[in-house]
């Protein structure tokens, strides 16, 4: 049987000549360069692995962390009610003079019904002045025509918005047919949409409305 290890023994026993010093140095330098390159490559590979691992961990962390809760808008019931805009409301207790009366008292209201209403201070008599118990309204009624005249001196406005803060110029803007009456500083004009009734506005010394009245045409008690 042939010896399989014989060639190796022959190689190991073969005489070897010593290498020149220059060749020894050349081979040593080559080994050092190869070793340094291998170390550099290994270090770069290690850094690459570490970087990839860091990116992977970051991705896993971001994907596993819960998303921040979405902002929730208040429901309509939680929203504050808007404040209504527009012209200021009338003071509590302000009466409306016109177009056919004031409060519960109407032009043409029968004298008996007026006395039975409980609104008056005392009893109304034909063509004599009466007054409401709160002192806000005065008027005249007749046996045949009922209430023919109503007037106020405070806390009232017409349906068109004229009150005691109106000037003569304001009156002419709203009621274009106003004319001076026989009474001093009193303007008279038809009630819009009610040709059988007239407004009377008295202008005070300060230039503002001081009295307002609603009167019925074709009556014999009040002018």
Buried (B, 14 or more C-beta within 10 A) or exposed (E): EEEEEEEEEEEEEEEEEEEEEEEEEEEEEEEEEEEEEEEEEEEEEEEEEEEEEEEEEEEEEEEEEEEEEEEEEEEEEEEEEEEEEEEEEBEEEEBEBBBBBBBEBBBBBBBEEBBEBEBBEEEBBEBEBBBBEEEBBBBBBBEEBBBBBBBBBBBBBBEBEBBBEBEBEBBEEBBEEBEEBEEEBBBBBBBBEBEEBBBBBBBEEEEBBBBBBBBBEEBEBBE
